[in-house]
Amino acid sequence: MKKTVAAANPDAYVAALKGWRLECVTKLRAAVCRSAKLEEVIKWGHLVYFSNGPVLLIRAEEERVLFGFWRGKRLREIEPRLKPGGKYEMATLVLGEDDAISPTIARRLVKVAVALNQTLGDPTKIG
């Protein structure tokens, strides 16, 4: 993956996208923002959403869009395509040009992920 300059803010991040990645990220972002009160920032070069710690990320790459959750391993019953990996309880849904996730499922994932952070605390602070 080639290095790029991080976007100044979430709107600039989305505005820099084109084609199917723009459409995908716009739909995911809308579902996320409708689901819960979250702080939306650019962190690690992509969209990250916080509520009592990091909850989820949306990252557009050249050939895919990632929709990842810090407690994603606990969300696999809602969306079995979530693939575990990385630190914490991360799991990520990989979306290509011909893939989709329904807004209803996306909103449910976000709501449950936020509730988990409220109940269990910041996933990055767990020992």
C-alpha positions as CSV (number, residue, x, y, z in Angstrom):
1,M,0.0,0.0,0.0
2,K,1.5,3.4,-1.0
3,K,1.8,6.2,1.6
4,T,-0.6,9.1,1.2
5,V,-1.1,12.3,3.1
6,A,-3.8,12.0,5.8
7,A,-7.0,13.9,5.1
8,A,-7.5,17.1,7.1
9,N,-10.9,15.9,8.3
10,P,-13.6,13.2,7.7
11,D,-15.3,15.2,4.9
12,A,-12.0,15.7,3.1
13,Y,-11.3,12.0,3.4
14,V,-14.6,11.1,1.7
15,A,-14.2,13.9,-0.9
16,A,-10.9,12.5,-2.0
17,L,-12.5,9.1,-3.0
18,K,-13.9,8.2,-6.4
19,G,-16.1,5.6,-8.0
20,W,-17.3,2.6,-6.1
21,R,-15.1,3.4,-3.1
22,L,-16.8,6.8,-2.7
23,E,-20.3,5.2,-3.0
24,C,-19.3,2.4,-0.5
25,V,-17.8,4.7,2.1
26,T,-20.6,7.2,1.8
27,K,-23.2,4.5,2.5
28,L,-21.2,3.1,5.4
29,R,-20.6,6.5,6.9
30,A,-24.3,7.4,6.6
31,A,-25.3,4.1,8.4
32,V,-22.7,4.7,11.1
33,C,-23.8,8.3,11.7
34,R,-27.5,7.3,11.9
35,S,-26.8,4.5,14.4
36,A,-25.3,6.2,17.5
37,K,-23.7,9.4,18.8
38,L,-20.0,8.9,17.9
39,E,-16.9,11.0,17.6
40,E,-15.7,10.8,14.0
41,V,-12.0,11.6,13.4
42,I,-9.2,10.9,11.0
43,K,-6.8,8.6,12.8
44,W,-4.2,6.3,11.3
45,G,-5.1,7.8,7.9
46,H,-8.7,6.8,7.8
47,L,-12.1,7.3,9.4
48,V,-12.3,6.1,13.1
49,Y,-15.3,6.4,15.3
50,F,-15.1,6.7,19.1
51,S,-17.5,6.1,22.0
52,N,-15.8,5.2,25.3
53,G,-12.7,4.3,23.2
54,P,-12.4,3.3,19.5
55,V,-15.5,1.5,18.2
56,L,-15.0,1.1,14.4
57,L,-13.1,2.2,11.4
58,I,-13.8,2.7,7.7
59,R,-10.7,2.5,5.5
60,A,-10.7,2.9,1.7
61,E,-7.9,1.2,-0.1
62,E,-7.2,0.9,-3.8
63,E,-9.0,-2.4,-4.2
64,R,-11.2,-2.7,-1.1
65,V,-13.0,-0.9,1.7
66,L,-12.6,-2.1,5.2
67,F,-15.3,-1.8,7.8
68,G,-13.7,-2.9,11.1
69,F,-14.7,-3.1,14.7
70,W,-12.5,-3.2,17.8
71,R,-14.8,-5.7,19.3
72,G,-15.7,-7.3,16.0
73,K,-15.1,-10.9,17.2
74,R,-18.2,-10.5,19.3
75,L,-20.2,-9.3,16.3
76,R,-19.8,-12.3,14.0
77,E,-23.3,-13.6,14.7
78,I,-24.7,-10.4,13.2
79,E,-22.3,-10.5,10.2
80,P,-20.4,-13.7,9.6
81,R,-18.2,-12.1,7.0
82,L,-16.3,-10.3,9.8
83,K,-12.8,-11.7,9.8
84,P,-10.9,-11.7,13.1
85,G,-7.4,-10.4,13.1
86,G,-5.1,-7.9,14.8
87,K,-5.0,-6.7,18.4
88,Y,-7.8,-6.6,20.8
89,E,-10.9,-8.3,19.5
90,M,-10.7,-6.8,16.1
91,A,-12.6,-8.2,13.2
92,T,-13.0,-6.6,9.8
93,L,-15.5,-6.9,6.9
94,V,-13.6,-6.6,3.5
95,L,-15.8,-5.0,0.8
96,G,-14.8,-5.1,-2.9
97,E,-16.4,-3.4,-5.8
98,D,-19.1,-6.0,-6.1
99,D,-19.8,-6.5,-2.4
100,A,-22.3,-4.8,-0.1
101,I,-23.6,-4.7,3.4
102,S,-27.2,-3.8,4.1
103,P,-27.7,-0.5,6.0
104,T,-29.8,-2.4,8.5
105,I,-27.0,-4.8,9.3
106,A,-24.4,-2.0,9.4
107,R,-26.5,0.0,11.8
108,R,-27.0,-3.1,14.0
109,L,-23.3,-3.8,14.1
110,V,-22.6,-0.2,15.2
111,K,-25.3,-0.1,17.9
112,V,-24.0,-3.4,19.4
113,A,-20.4,-2.3,19.2
114,V,-21.2,1.0,21.0
115,A,-23.1,-0.9,23.6
116,L,-20.2,-3.3,24.2
117,N,-17.9,-0.3,24.7
118,Q,-20.3,1.2,27.2
119,T,-20.6,-2.0,29.1
120,L,-17.0,-3.3,28.9
121,G,-15.0,-0.1,28.6
122,D,-12.4,1.1,26.1
123,P,-11.2,-2.0,24.3
124,T,-7.6,-0.6,24.1
125,K,-7.4,-0.3,27.9
126,I,-8.3,-3.9,28.7
127,G,-5.4,-5.8,30.2
